[in-house]
Amino acid sequence: MAGCEVCGKHKVFGHNVSFSKRRTNRDFKPNVHRKTLMLNGRMQRLNICTRCQRTAMKPGRMA
């Protein structure tokens, strides 16, 4: 579950910055869940980020 199968969002790298401005490496992970959605008329399991999940659940939208 490294990334979203819909939008391609994945882990990115940055820095933790302390009060003394000392930088240490860290990573930012997307909020990815395993969901079963209707896709092209059949149920399919996807690793999907919560942003795509919210968009897919809007009225009038099918995943």
SVG drawing of the C-alpha trace seen along z (x, -y; Angstrom):
<svg xmlns="http://www.w3.org/2000/svg" viewBox="-26 -28 47 35">
<polyline fill="none" stroke="black" stroke-width="0.4" points="0.0,0.0 2.7,-2.4 0.5,-4.6 -2.9,-5.4 -3.9,-3.3 -6.3,-6.1 -4.2,-9.3 -0.7,-7.9 -0.1,-9.7 2.9,-8.1 5.5,-8.6 7.5,-11.9 10.5,-13.0 11.2,-16.2 12.7,-17.5 11.8,-17.8 12.9,-21.3 13.5,-21.7 13.5,-25.0 17.2,-25.3 16.6,-24.9 18.4,-21.6 17.0,-19.5 16.5,-15.7 15.0,-13.5 11.4,-12.3 8.8,-11.0 5.2,-12.0 3.0,-9.0 -0.5,-9.3 -3.5,-8.2 -4.2,-5.0 -7.0,-2.5 -8.0,0.8 -11.5,0.3 -13.9,2.3 -15.5,0.1 -17.8,0.5 -15.5,0.0 -16.7,0.6 -19.8,2.5 -17.9,4.9 -16.6,4.8 -12.8,4.3 -10.5,3.9 -8.2,0.8 -5.6,-0.9 -7.2,-4.4 -6.3,-7.6 -8.9,-9.3 -9.0,-12.3 -9.9,-10.1 -12.4,-8.2 -14.2,-11.4 -14.4,-12.3 -15.7,-8.9 -18.5,-9.0 -19.9,-12.4 -23.5,-12.2 -23.7,-11.4 -20.1,-10.0 -19.1,-6.4 -15.5,-5.4"/>
</svg>
